[in-house]
Amino acid sequence: MKVSTQKSFRNLHTWTGLLTGLLLFIAFYAGAISVFVHELQQWHGAVQQRSAPPSLAQAQPLIDQVLQQHPQAAHGFNLLLPGAHGPDLAVLWYDAESGKQYKFAADEKPAATPQLARQDFINLIYDLHFTAGLPRQTGLYLFGIACILYGLALLSGIVIYAPVFLKDLFAFRSDQGTKRKWLDMHNVVGVLSLPFHVIFAWSGAVLTIGFLMLAPFQFLVFDGKLLEILEPDFDVVAHVEPSGVQAKMLPPEQLLALAAEHMPAMQPEMLYYHDADDTNGTVTIYGHLPSATLTQNAAVVLNSASGELAGMLSPDQFRPGTTFLRGLQNLHYGDFAGYASKWLYFVLGLAGALLFYSGNLLWLEVRRRNSSAQPAKLRVMASLTLGVCLGSVAGVSALFIAGSLLTEAWHSTVYFSVFFAALVWAFIRQPAKAGAELLYICALLTMLVPVAAWYGSGAFFLTPLLQGALLRPAVEGTAVLLAVLFCLLARASQRRANRLDNSIWAKTA
Amino acid sequence: MAAKHWAAVLFGLPLTIALIGILALLFPGEAQRSVLPWLLFTFPVWVLIMALMYLSRSNKKLWLLLTVLTVFSYSLLWLIKTYVVAG
């Protein structure tokens, strides 16, 4: 390959990497944790002293109350069943007028008080994964663009690295200076987890801006007929207009019993009501269906008044496009092979975060050596890298502490206070010092996660092990391991800072 | 380099849409079975088309080629829509 071509791709890799590295760091770190979103919801239930679990009999009165207060909610709302999505029985309603999603939980006193949905620490981390803390739509579209640039970064990375691929893959030259060490680490993580990165970039783009991307095809290629062609891929049953005649809906117990008759193997998780107070209203019961394919979800659609079957969808009936789309989505979520794939994704997610962090560190280390000009630009980049990356890590650990000790209303305040405090710290301190200090803060906060859970629940995290319960030992044990990892990284950057050379990662006297 | 970046930003997506559009329209069989799989290839094809531009050694030639390709692909798309799909 020509030297000039190599140079073009190196330039492309640098720019796409710099533009997306920070966003992708947050996405990977929060994403690695969100792989276990359902387990964490159970963990949250375990470390909080809760009243008795809600019963299904409370569901219909709750729905009636919500519809009485907000008649417009009848157009569409979800009933979340306790189980995989946490211990709550709740109605979720997206108010199109205010653009906010509300949650009405069954055990709230007074009953059916709306609270903003997705404000608890688990959903905040989940949303960080694709918004980085920005407003939802902005964040989502920004991540869509980041996925495209990430694809370019991967491809250009391969082109740069291909010529030395076999020679250098497992070389780990710790004796040839820090730069060489970071580069070897960056390459080995990048190459070994490449298939997963390709999947993440592709499915990430589909999940964030996939729907938006239908627009140019709709107008330029299919002259407005595209959505008609795709409708069966997105809806279980074709949309039916409301009749305008009121009808009483069947209670959830009865609807779930009917669904179980049609699809006995499905474990229901959520019910979606559409025009539920109308004779043409439908209820879609979504659930988990064990299946040998990548997709393990199924749905049963019933008429909400008569209980008559309107449609069913299980993975074996998917059309090719649906199989492809759902397959990509599930490869993104990583829950296709139980705990094996979940832990793999957790480790890959953390490794990915390290890849982006090391990419930025590397760029800064190299730049300083080559030229003494423009140190301000490098200084800003160094502070941003430390503040954003380590700020989000510290913020996430603080969220876990808040989850054990504080009510939901406090959770987002806790995250943003810690995040911005870290960012400010990174800007006012010398980068070489701030790096180690912030890593120690991350280690400390992460170590406090099991302590806070101990205080909140009254039990040490290894105690449940005696009864054979693995959830708390697994969650809090992982926190301890991560705390140790952050501590080691902090010591390494401290040692790096003490080796005085011309780099931005070395202390200046 | 800026010339290549701008070429990738400006021509990448239109070329991808034309290419995927032509393939989806011409692919035999029922549209409801084949269109979505083609559309899902939009993102990797987009990235690949943009990356190919960085192989070019002359910016002038690159911009000329991209302009010709865009005009050609949209003309072809129009022809397919008018004569193959409609007829």
Interface residues (C-beta under 8 A of the other chain):
Chain A: K2 S4 T5 S8 F9 N11 L12 W15 C147 I148 G151 L152 L155 S156 V159 A201 W202 A205 V206 M213 L214 P216 F217 L220 V221 D223 L226 I229 L230 P232 D233 R319 P320 G321 T322 F324 L325 L328
Chain B: M1 K4 H5 A8 L13 I17 A18 I20 G21 A24 L25 A31 Q32 R33 S34 V35 L36 P37 L39 L40 T42 F43 P44 W46 V47 L48 M50 A51 Y54 L55 R57 L77 K81
